[in-house]
Amino acid sequence: MSANSPNPVLIIGGGIAGLTAAVELADTGVEVVLVEKSASLGGRVARLHQYFPKLCPPTCGLEMHYRRVRENAGITVLTLAEVTGVTGSAGDYEVEVRVRPRFVSEACTLCGDCERVCPAERPDEFNYGLGTTKAAYLPHGVAYPAAYAIDRAACPEGCKACEEACKYQAIRLNAQTEVRTVKASAIVAATGWKPYDAAKLEHLGFGQCRNVVTNVMLERMAAADGPTAGRILRPSDGKEPRTVAFVQCAGSRDENHLPYCSAVCCTASLKHAAYIRALYPETAITIFYIDVRTPGRLEEFGAKVQHDADVRMVKGKVARVEENPATGDLLVTAEDVLANRKSTEHFELVVLATGIVPETEGLPAALKPDECGFAGKNGSPGIYAAGCVCRPAEVSATVQDATGTALKALQCANRSVSHVR
Ligand SMILES: Cc1cc2nc3c(=O)[nH]c(=O)nc-3n(C[C@H](O)[C@H](O)[C@H](O)COP(=O)(O)OP(=O)(O)OC[C@H]3O[C@@H](n4cnc5c(N)ncnc54)[C@H](O)[C@@H]3O)c2cc1C
C-alpha cells in the first residue's frame, strides 16, 4: 500500500451484499478485506435452488462474483472469521478479527478421502438441519473457497483418521485460532438475515407435525445437490406429496412475532409452487395468504404462477395445523375471507413461509438497530450497513443497495487519503 493509498475497506459478511460491495470497491483500486464467518462465501443465496423471477440457478451470479474475487489481488478473503472489536475513527479503524482454523490447507485437492474415513456426523447446517455431514465436510458442491473444512467440535476425542488419510498433508488438526488486527479506512457490515424460528409459531405445528417444513428447507429439497437430491419429499415417509399447502406470513406481519412484511416470502412461495408443479404436475397447491405482495418487476412472475389452475389462492389466515398421526397428513384450519367461511382441509405437506430476521450478531455497535431490529444504514462516519441486515429484500435490490453502500465507503476511504495529504 503506497502512502497515498487509503487503508483497506473491511467488509463483514460474504453473502451477495458483501460480495457485491467487495468486487465493486476492489474494481476502483481500493483494497478490501472480506470477513465471512462460515467456511464459504455466497450466504443464503448459495442455498437457493433457483432465483425468481427468471428461475435460473443462483450459481450464475455467484460464480461471476467468485471469479472477480479470485482475479482481483486487492481482495483478501478471511473465512471462518469474525470481527471481535473495532477502535479508531473514519479512515483509520483498527479491527480485531478472530480467524478460526479450517484445519485444511490450500493443498486440499477435494479428493474426499478425509470425508470417507471420518467416523463422525454433525447436523447439516447448510441444508437447514435436513440430514447430516461428516465432521470433515465440503461446505457444498460449488463452494468458494473450494476446500474441505473440519468441524473439530464434532470430532471424536483423539481421532486423527482424516489427517492420516490425507495423502497431500493438507490437514493439520493442531491448527490454532488466530487473532489479527486489520487497519481499515471504512467498514461495511453485510451480515444478512436468518429465517424466523418456526418453532415459535406453535399453532402452525413446526417441530410437532412431521410433514410441516419451512420455505428455506423446501428450497434445499428442491436443489439437485440438496438432501433429497432435488425431490420434494415428505419427511415422515419419503412420499411425493399430492397436496401441498403454503402458509404465508408465518411470523411476518404479526405483532406477536415480526411486525413487518418480509418482502420476499410471497414471491418465494409462488416460486416454490412453480418448482413443485414442474416436478409433479399432478400435485395441487393451495396458498393461504393475507395479501399477495409481488412488487415491481416480480408482478408478472407472480401472476404467471397464479394463472395455473392447480395453484389455488385462499385469502385468509391459518388458525391451526395438526397432524393425523396414522397417515402423517396435516389438517389445516383456516378462514377464507372472500368466501366468508372457515374450513379444515387435509394436505400431505405444509410449507411455512417464515420471515426474514436481520442477523445482527457481530455487527459493529455504531450501527444501531431500528424498531424492527434491522441495522441503520449509517453508523458513526465510516461504518455502513448493506443488504438484508438493513431491510428484507430480494437479490437485485440487495445488489443495488450494496453497490450504493460501496460508494459511501469509497468516499470515506478517499477522504482519509486527501486528509493525510
Ligand atoms: C425462502 C426464500 C427464498 C428466496 N428466494 C429468492 C429468489 O429466488 N430471488 C431473489 O432475488 N431473492 C430471494 N430471496 C432473498 C435472498 O435470499 C436475499 O436477498 C439475500 O440472501 C440477501 O443477501 P445478503 O448478502 O444481504 O444476506 P445473506 O445471504 O444472509 O448473507 C450474509 C452473509 O454474512 C455472513 N455473516 C453473518 N454474520 C456474520 C458475522 N458476524 N461475521 C462475518 N460474517 C457474517 C453469513 O454467513 C452470510 O454469508 C429469498 C429469501 C427467502 C427467505
The ligand as an ORCA input file, in Angstrom:
! r2SCAN-3c Opt
* xyz 0 1
  C     -37.328    -18.620      1.119
  C     -36.576    -17.515      0.435
  C     -36.345    -17.610     -0.937
  C     -35.708    -16.563     -1.598
  N     -35.572    -16.645     -2.948
  C     -35.105    -15.586     -3.635
  C     -35.093    -15.587     -5.063
  O     -35.482    -16.565     -5.690
  N     -34.654    -14.479     -5.704
  C     -34.224    -13.363     -5.036
  O     -33.878    -12.377     -5.671
  N     -34.165    -13.355     -3.659
  C     -34.609    -14.424     -2.956
  N     -34.579    -14.414     -1.584
  C     -33.916    -13.285     -0.885
  C     -32.383    -13.500     -0.779
  O     -32.144    -14.670     -0.034
  C     -31.714    -12.271     -0.140
  O     -31.958    -11.146     -0.979
  C     -30.206    -12.419      0.018
  O     -29.869    -13.572      0.745
  C     -29.624    -11.201      0.740
  O     -28.221    -11.301      0.767
  P     -27.331    -10.699      1.951
  O     -25.922    -10.754      1.478
  O     -27.873     -9.405      2.411
  O     -27.524    -11.720      3.182
  P     -27.104    -13.244      3.366
  O     -27.416    -14.038      2.179
  O     -27.734    -13.652      4.673
  O     -25.507    -13.212      3.569
  C     -24.928    -12.747      4.767
  C     -23.545    -13.349      4.931
  O     -22.912    -12.784      6.082
  C     -22.332    -13.815      6.874
  N     -22.320    -13.350      8.264
  C     -23.368    -13.196      9.101
  N     -22.942    -12.704     10.286
  C     -21.604    -12.543     10.194
  C     -20.591    -12.098     11.096
  N     -20.897    -11.671     12.334
  N     -19.317    -12.069     10.673
  C     -18.986    -12.488      9.427
  N     -19.907    -12.953      8.523
  C     -21.191    -12.962      8.901
  C     -23.234    -15.010      6.654
  O     -22.555    -16.224      6.973
  C     -23.553    -14.858      5.153
  O     -22.557    -15.448      4.369
  C     -35.218    -15.428     -0.878
  C     -35.426    -15.366      0.513
  C     -36.120    -16.382      1.159
  C     -36.449    -16.250      2.616
*
